[in-house]
Amino acid sequence: MWPIWQDLGVEFAEATPERLVVRLNRTERTTLPDGYFNGAVLEMLVSVTAGNLPLVPLDGADVATNHAALTTQVNLNFLGNTRDDQVFAEARYLRKGRTQIVVETHVRDRSGKLLVSATTTLVPLTSN
């Protein structure tokens, strides 16, 4: 995990080959003066979650068999905000191809309120 993610309190909550859930606690560093989450922090949470989904090991596979992916496009819609103590980002594949990966990510608060909906396009990096 990158140091800035640790510094902000990003935690991997659940990981399967098709789904990744990341948790972020509300702190002074992640919120605006009025107590709502900073939009840039929510955007970073989308990038962390979508970008790490391709690294989750397949059933019985070693993480080394999976490849990193380069983000080429992010379409992000801010739909709400919260003063809740935690938010969760959940990423799932819309398409997992050999040359292109498309991931859908939703950020929600504890009550399930949808805060951000995003689609991320990534290009798998090969070790050639």
GIHUZI-V149401 format. One record per residue. N is the residue number from 0. RES is the residue in one small letter. SS is DSSP state (H for helix, E for strand, L for the rest). Layout:
n->N res->RES ss->SS
n->N res->RES ss->SS
//
This chain:
n->0 res->m ss->L
n->1 res->w ss->L
n->2 res->p ss->H
n->3 res->i ss->H
n->4 res->w ss->H
n->5 res->q ss->H
n->6 res->d ss->H
n->7 res->l ss->H
n->8 res->g ss->L
n->9 res->v ss->E
n->10 res->e ss->E
n->11 res->f ss->E
n->12 res->a ss->E
n->13 res->e ss->E
n->14 res->a ss->E
n->15 res->t ss->E
n->16 res->p ss->L
n->17 res->e ss->L
n->18 res->r ss->E
n->19 res->l ss->E
n->20 res->v ss->E
n->21 res->v ss->E
n->22 res->r ss->E
n->23 res->l ss->E
n->24 res->n ss->E
n->25 res->r ss->L
n->26 res->t ss->L
n->27 res->e ss->L
n->28 res->r ss->L
n->29 res->t ss->L
n->30 res->t ss->E
n->31 res->l ss->L
n->32 res->p ss->L
n->33 res->d ss->L
n->34 res->g ss->L
n->35 res->y ss->L
n->36 res->f ss->E
n->37 res->n ss->L
n->38 res->g ss->H
n->39 res->a ss->H
n->40 res->v ss->H
n->41 res->l ss->H
n->42 res->e ss->H
n->43 res->m ss->H
n->44 res->l ss->H
n->45 res->v ss->H
n->46 res->s ss->H
n->47 res->v ss->H
n->48 res->t ss->H
n->49 res->a ss->H
n->50 res->g ss->H
n->51 res->n ss->H
n->52 res->l ss->H
n->53 res->p ss->L
n->54 res->l ss->L
n->55 res->v ss->L
n->56 res->p ss->L
n->57 res->l ss->L
n->58 res->d ss->L
n->59 res->g ss->L
n->60 res->a ss->L
n->61 res->d ss->L
n->62 res->v ss->H
n->63 res->a ss->H
n->64 res->t ss->H
n->65 res->n ss->L
n->66 res->h ss->L
n->67 res->a ss->L
n->68 res->a ss->E
n->69 res->l ss->E
n->70 res->t ss->E
n->71 res->t ss->E
n->72 res->q ss->E
n->73 res->v ss->E
n->74 res->n ss->E
n->75 res->l ss->E
n->76 res->n ss->E
n->77 res->f ss->E
n->78 res->l ss->L
n->79 res->g ss->L
n->80 res->n ss->L
n->81 res->t ss->L
n->82 res->r ss->L
n->83 res->d ss->L
n->84 res->d ss->L
n->85 res->q ss->E
n->86 res->v ss->E
n->87 res->f ss->E
n->88 res->a ss->E
n->89 res->e ss->E
n->90 res->a ss->E
n->91 res->r ss->E
n->92 res->y ss->E
n->93 res->l ss->E
n->94 res->r ss->E
n->95 res->k ss->E
n->96 res->g ss->L
n->97 res->r ss->L
n->98 res->t ss->L
n->99 res->q ss->L
n->100 res->i ss->E
n->101 res->v ss->E
n->102 res->v ss->E
n->103 res->e ss->E
n->104 res->t ss->E
n->105 res->h ss->E
n->106 res->v ss->E
n->107 res->r ss->E
n->108 res->d ss->E
n->109 res->r ss->L
n->110 res->s ss->L
n->111 res->g ss->L
n->112 res->k ss->L
n->113 res->l ss->E
n->114 res->l ss->E
n->115 res->v ss->E
n->116 res->s ss->E
n->117 res->a ss->E
n->118 res->t ss->E
n->119 res->t ss->E
n->120 res->t ss->E
n->121 res->l ss->E
n->122 res->v ss->E
n->123 res->p ss->E
n->124 res->l ss->L
n->125 res->t ss->L
n->126 res->s ss->L
n->127 res->n ss->L
//
